[in-house]
Amino acid sequence: MAREKPEEAAEAEAAPELSYREQLDFLNPIAQPLASRKLTRKLLKCIRKATKQKQVRRGVKEVQKFINKGEKGITVLAGDTMPIDVYCHIPIMCEDRSLPYAYVPSKTDLGAAAGSKRPTCVIMIKPHEEYQEAYDECLEEVLALPLPL
């Protein structure tokens, strides 16, 4: 006799998503520069467009590999990743190679924007002519963010 769990599935779907302000409670100490609510929306929208064109690098190992190879793009990191040892070297690599990077509050939102059911802690958006305007707008705002000391 198989167990039925329709109530649990309904509860999971009915659970409200956390707002931007609520997500800030889960940030780790190194999440600087943090994207504003508006910039977070723009970055996630740009990631969705880039995913359609297959211009996204997802995950620590893949992003690290392509940063080392000299690939250009915007690196977006999740601010609620624990433990921070998993990806704390990525911002340093970006700074060494003059690549722009920013943190967004939620790894779940980051994974969903990339078309994955799994949360992800790092994504690199590569430039492409299909979404160049959105990419340039995000790039300009990410470069305007103050770098951590």
Secondary structure, 3 states (H helix, E strand, C coil): CCCCCHHHHHHHHHCCCCCHHHHHHHCCCCCCCECCHHHHHHHHHHHHHHHHCCCEEECHHHHHHHHHCCCCCEEEEECCCCCHHHCCCHHHHHHHCCCCEEEECCHHHHHHHCCCCCCCCEEEECCCHHHHHHHHHHHHHHHHCCCCC
